[in-house]
Amino acid sequence: MNTTADQNLKILLIGSAAVGKTSLVNKFVHGKFRKDYVLTIGMEPYTKYETINGSKICYTIFDIAGQQQFSRLRKMFYRGSRGALVVFDLTRKDTFTEVKTWMDDALAVEKGQKFILIGNKADLTSDRQVIKAEGEKLAKKLGCIAYLETSAKTGNQVNKAFNTLGKDILS
C-alpha cells in the first residue's frame, strides 16, 4: 500500500466512557465491530488513508479515553488536532449533557478545531433517551458542522461521519 499522503489530518474521538468511540473507529478503519467492551487506556491511535476530492488523506485518529481517571492525560493528545467527532450514547442522556465539556476541553488546548456531534448506538431504538431534534439543536448551538446519528454495529453513517469532518477541514 502506498502510504504517502497529500494531507495529514489529526482528528480526535472524544466523549464520555463507553459511548462507542473505539467501536466507531474500528468500524471505520478495519470494517469490524466487536461486541465486547474494551477500556481505552489514555489514548489509542489509528491511521487510515482515504481519497477526498482527488487528494490522498492520511487520517491520524486519536481515540481518547473517556474515563475520569484519564482526564489529566487527555490534554496532551489534543495538541495539533484539526477536528473531532464528539460522541455521545443515544441510550444514555448523561453522556449527551457532557458534550459541551468535552468540546471546551479540546478547544482549551487547540483553538480552531471543527466538530461533528455524533449520537451513537442508533440501532438501539427501543432504549433511546435522546431524540434527533435534541441532537440537531445542540449541534447548532455549539457551532458543530453537523449532527449525525451512527451505529458502529451496523456501520450506518460511520464513514460519512469521518469523511464529512475530513472534507470540512480541507475546505
CORSUL-V465191 format. One line per field, one symbol per residue. phi: phi as a letter, one per 40 degrees, with the letter a starting at -180 (. if undefined). psi: psi as a letter, one per 40 degrees, with the letter a starting at -180 (. if undefined). burial: # if it has 9 or more other ideal C-beta (glycine too) atoms within 8 Angstrom, else .. Layout:
phi->???
psi->???
burial->???
This chain:
phi->.cbcbcabbcbbbbiccgchcccccccccbgbbbcccbcccgabcbbabbbbfgbcbbcbbbcccccdcbcccddcccdgccaaccbbcccbddccccdcccccdccccbcgcbbbcbccgcccccbcbbcdccccccdcccgccabbbbbcccgdgccdcccccdccccc
psi->hheiidihhhiihiiiifeedddddddddefihhdhhhhhhcihiihhhihhfehhhhhhhhhhheideeddddddedheieiihhhiheegddddeedddddddddddhieiiihhhhifeegdeehehiddddddddddefieihihihddeeheddddddddddddd.
burial->....#.#.########..###########...#......#.###.#####.#..############...#..###.##..##########.#..##.##..##.###..#..##########.#...#.#...###.###.#.#.#######..####..##########.
